[in-house]
Amino acid sequence: MIAANLRHYYILFKWIVSALLLTETTTSYHFHILFSHFSNSFMHKLNSLRSKKHPLHGPSLTTLLFLLIILTAAFISSLWVSTLSTTNIKPTTNTIANQTLVPPNVSSNYDKTIETIKQSKKFQPTVLNCSSGNQTCSSNYPTTTLETEKNSAVCPEYFRWIHEDLKPWKEKGISREMVEMAKKTAHFRLVVKNGKGYLEKYQESIQTRDVFTVWGILQLLRKYPGKVPDLEIMFDCNDKPVVPMGLYDGPNVIGPPPVFGYCVDRWSQDIVFPDWSFWGWAEINIRPWENLLKDIKKGNEKIKWNDREPYAYWKGNPFTALTRLDLLKCNASTTHDWNVRLFSQDWIKESEQGFNHSNLADQCTYRYKIYIEGYGWSVSEKYILACDSPTLLVKPRYYDFFTRSLQPLQHYWPIKENDKCKSIKHAVDWGNNHQQKV
């Protein structure tokens, strides 16, 4: 009886946290990670109520309940402080790895603004020393692309979505006022002028998402010198889109603001851009995509598909979304086996142990892999697809720059969101019985 009541308090607390996390501030994100770590410990204690070996008595229950209340109060307070602190954010100056990155004081006259920045002693170009071992990034790099470096290959099919993403501005174009409207949610503004990048930062992003995103753009400028046109973009680094569909409709309405982000859904108008982890995710020890893909390919070669575990595999943080918690019901138990093997990933504990159990190249040992969204879309999708195992994709809400071109039964097997266990079991059973077709 006590355990049931405490479980109800826990569920209520999680609902409160989930609702508050919709604000998606950096504070809420870090609290969510802390809460996930706490959840694992809490549920372990709660389950011990059913064990005669480790009974949990009244004082312990009171302590846990008190901790729940304190955590809720602390989160609400930190969220309130975070909201107040971000209302009057001042732009900051950034210079990153061999590329000029200084904040443009953007006005209605774009060229005049850039010229003012160049002449200002306050914003003189600064080149960082990016030595690594015996290698040093040279500050002397080409400003034009050689003819032999040009690639005449046909653009990937997903490039057609660029026109779809820019459709909201096809008739009216993009005005200066629209761009400035984007400052309400943007983490930074990036200006490219004559092959150099200028950065104006408005607020801190989650972890180092903004740094790695900008780093990817700098690599683009280096790889195609003189080919990247002058441009200006506003970028939001959060997990969810921020420009709702329909809010800016009408002949006399200004907008929508052109905001770049990592994902979008059918009810939003953000412009999708490759996520930061393509260039690395330092906080959880994930290498840049180009290097990691080679490791995953080597991992694929270790075990042939027929010799892999004949189950569907998923490993991640289940406490980022209710749909992931629902997926946990499909894990093998003494009463049911849905042909699913699920593993919870505690990133705080993993970081303390040196990331010895989260190497993505070692996770291609099952015949099937599950993709399911978290708080928003998940960067894990590309890593799951890279394994030489059919992807069982739980019906998503969000998509990034390349997933819109994926075709069911060609690139993945669709899984019903409201009937996960049976849907996954059917896919695994069919695959194991038709291995040649798989």
N, C-alpha and C positions, 0 to 999 in steps of 0.2 A: 504493500500500500504506500509506504514511504517512498519507495523507488519510483512508483508510478507518478506520484505527485511531483517529485523532483524532476522527472523527465518532462513533465508538462511545463514546469518553470523554465527548463532548458530550451524547449521548443519555442516558448513565448519570447524568451530572450533572443533567440536566433532570428525570429521574425522581425523583432525591433531592429536588430543590427542590419538585416537585409534591407529593410526599408530605408534606414539612414544611409546605407552605402550607395543608394541611388544618387547621392550628391557627388560621389566619385572624386573626392578631394584626395590629395596625397596622404593626408592624415588618415582618412578612412581606409585607404588601401593598406597601409602598414598595420592599422588596427585589425584589419581583416586577416592578415597573415598571423598576427599574434593570437587572434581568436581561433583560427584554425588549429594552431599549436595547442591552445588551451582545450579545444574540443576533443582532441585525441585523448588527452589526459583525463578530462572530465568523464567521457563516456567509458573509459576503462574503470574509473572509480565507481561509476554508476552500475556497471555490469557486475562489479564485485559484490553488490548487494544480494545477488542471487547465489553467491558462493558462500558456503558454510566455512570455508577456510579463511576468508577475508571479509567478515561482516563489517558493515559500515554503520556506526551507531549515531545517535542523535546529535552529539557535538560536532561530529564530522559533517553530517548533513547540514547543520546550521552554518558551518564554515563555508561549505561549497555554495550554499544559497547566498550568503553574504557576499562572497566573491563575485557571483553573477551580478548582483545589484551594483557593486562598486565598479565593475567593468563597464556596465551600461552607463553609469553616471560619468565615468572618466571619458568615455567615448563621446558622449553628448557635449561635454565641456570642451574637449579638444577640437571637436568639429566646429563649435561656436567660435573658439579662438581662431581657428584656421580660416573661417569665413571672414572674420573681421580683419585678419592680417592680409588677406588677398584683395581687399576692396580698393586699396590704393597702392598697387604694385608699381614700382619704378623699373623701367628697363635697365638691364645690365649689359656690360660689355663682355664679349667672348672672342677669343682667338684660339682656333683649334688646329693643331697639326699641320703646319706648313701652308695653311690657306688663310688669307686675310678674312677675319670675321669680326666686323665692328658694327655697332648699331646705327642704322640709318634714321635720322630724324625726319621721317617721311612727311612730306608736304604735298600740296597739289601739283607741284612741279618736280617730277621724278628726277630728271637730269640735274636740276639745280641742287637737289638734295644730295645726290651722290657726289657732286663736285664739291659741295660744302664739306662733306665728310673727308674727302681726300685731302683738302687743304688744311683741315683742322689738325693742330699739333696733338690735340687730345686723343685723336683716333688714328695715330700713325700705325701702319701695318706691323704686326709682331709675329715672328715665326717661332714656333715652339720647337725645342729639341726633341725629336722622336726617335732617339737612338735605341736600338735593340740588339744587344750583343755587338757584333762588328758592323752592323748595318746602320746607316744614318739616312734619314729622309732628306733628299736634296731640295734646296729652295729654288734651284734652277731647273724648271720643267718647261716642256714645249708649250707654246701658246697657239699653235695651229696643228691640225691633223694632217698627216702625210697621206697622199693619194693611195698608197699601198695599204693603209690601215682602214680604208673605207670598206664597209660590209654591205653588199648588195642583196643579201638574203632577204627572203620574204618575212615580214613582221609576224610574230606569233599571233595566233587566232584571237587571243584575249585582248590584243591591242584595240580591237573594235569597240571595246567597252569605254575607251577614252572619250569617244564621241557621245556615248550615253551619259557619262559622268558630267560632261560639260553642257549637256542639253539645256539645263535651266537658264543658261546665259546666252543661248544661241540667238535670240531675238533682240534682247536689250543690251547685251554686252555686259562687261564688268566695269563698274564705276569706282572711283576713289572712295566714295561713301560706303559702298558695299564692302570694300576691303577693310576699311576702318571699323566697320561693324563687327568684324571677326575678332577684334581684340578682346571682346567680352569672354571668349572661351579659349582663345589661342594660347599656347605656351611660348611660341616664338614666331617671329617674322624673319623670313630669309629672302634676301635680295641678291640676285646675280647680275653683275654689271661688268661687261668686258672680261668675262671669264673668271671673275673673282666673287667670292661669297661674302655677304655682309649680314650679320645676325643681330637681331634685337630680341632680347629675352624678356618675357612678361611675368612668368611664374615658374616655380619649380615643377618639374614633371615627376612622375613615379620613377624612382630609382634613376637610372641614366638613360632613359629612353630618348630624350632629346639629343643627348650627346652622340649616341650611336646613329640616330636618324640623320643628323647633320654630317656625321662622318661618312655615311653612305653617299650623300650628295657631293661631298668633297671628292670622293673617289670618282664620281661621275665627271666632275670638272677636270680631274687629272687624266682620266681615260680618253676623254673626247675634248681635248683643248681646242678652243675656238669654235666648237660646234654647239655648245649650250647657249641658247639665246638669252638676252637680258630678260629677267623675269622677277616676279615678286610673289611670294606665297605666304599664307598664314597657316600655321600647323597646330593641330590639337593632338596631344600625345596620350589621351585617355583610352579606355577600353571600348567605349561606346560612342556612336555618332552623336553629334551635337546640333545638327541643322535639321529640324523637323520638316517633313513634307507638308505643303499646304499653308504654312504660316506666312509665306511671303507671296502668295498668289494675289492677283488683282492688278489693274492697270496703273493705279496710283501708289502702289506699295514698292518700297525700295528693298531690294534683296533678290534672292537670298545671299548671305555672305559666302564667298568662296573659301571654304575651310577644308584643308587636307587632313586626313586621318587614316587610321589603320583598317577600319571596317565600316560597313554601312548595312542598312536593312531596307526593306521595301517602303518604310515610312520615313526615310531620311534622305538628305541630299548632299551629304559630305562627299568629298572627292577622295577615292581610296588611293593609298600609297603603300608600297612595301613596308612591312613593320620593321622595327629596330633590330629584331633578333637576326635578320639576314646578315647583319654586320657584327653580331655577337650579343650575348646577354651575360655580362660579367658577373652579376649578382648570383646567378645559379650555375655558373661554370659552363655555359654553352658557347661553343666556338662559332665563328662566322660560318655561314651556310656553305660556302665553297669548300672549306676545309672539312666541315662536319659531314657533308654529303659523301666525301671520299671515305670517311671512317664508317659510315652506315653501309656503304657498298661493300666494304671489306667484311663488316659484320654479317651481311647477307650471305656471303660466301662460306661462312663457317658451318652453317647447317642448311642442308637442302630442305626445300619446302615440305616434302613428304615425310621427312624425319623430325619435323618440328612438333611441338606439343599441339595436339588436335583440339585446341580451345581458342576462344576469343580472349584477347588480353587488353587490359587497360591499367595504366598507372598514372596517378595524378592526385591533386588536392580535391577531395570530394566536397569540401565545405565552402566552395566558391559559388555554388548554385544548387537550388533545390532539385534540378533535373539530375545532377550528379549524385546527390544523396539517394534519389530514387533508383539510380543505376545500381547502387550497392546492394539493393534487394535481390539482384540477380546473381550475386556471388554464390558459390557452392556452399551448401549446408548439409546437415544430416538428413534433411527431408527432401531437398530438391537439388538437382544439378542441371543448370541451364547451359552447360558447356561454356561457362564464363569464368575467368580467373582475374579478379580485380585486386589491386594493391594501392593502399593509401600512401601518398608521398608527403612527408612532413619536411618541408624545405628548411626550416630552422634547424631541426635535428640533423638533416643531411649536410648542411653547411658546417656544422660543428664536427662532423665525421669526415670532412674532406671530400664530399661528393663521391664517395666510393660505390654508391648503389643507385646512381642516377645517370650513368653513361648511356646516352641514347643509342650509341652504336652496338650496345649489348642487349638491346630490347627487341631484336628481330628473331626471337626463338620460338614464337608461337605462330600457328598457321594463319591466324586472323588477328587484326588489331582494331580496336574501337576508337572512334573519334566522337567526342561529345563536348559541347560548348561549356564554358564556365560562367564567370560573371558577365562576360560578353563573348565575342569570338575568341578562339584560343590559337596561339602561335604553334601549338603542338601539331596542327593539322599537316603541315608540310613534312614534319619528321615521321609521322605515322604513314603518310603516303609513300615516303621514300623507302620504307621497309618492303621487302619482296614478299609481302603477305597481303591478301585482300583486305581492304579497309571497310569496316562496318560503320557507316556514318549515320549517327542519330540525327534525325531531321533538324537542321540548324535554322536559326533566325538570321544570323549575321553572315556576311561573306566579305572576303578581302579581295585584293586586286586580281587574283588568278582563279579563285574557286568558282566563279560564276560560269566558267567554261567547262567545268567537270560534268561528265555525263554518268547517270546511274547505270549500273551493270556494265559499264566500260571502265570507269575510274574508281568506282566504289559500289558497295551494296547498301541500299537505303534501309534504315532501321526506323520503325515507328516510335515516335517520341512518347506516346501514351500507352505503349505495350512493348516495352523494351525487351523484357526477359524472353517472351515467346518469339518475338521477332528475331532476336539474336540466336536463339536455339535453332530456329528454322534455318537460318543462314548457315550456321556451322554444320548442322546435320546434312544439309544439301551439299555443301562443299566437301565434306568428308566422304560422301557417297558418290561424288562426281569429281574426283580429284583431277582427272585429265582435262575436264572443261575449265576448272578453276585455274 
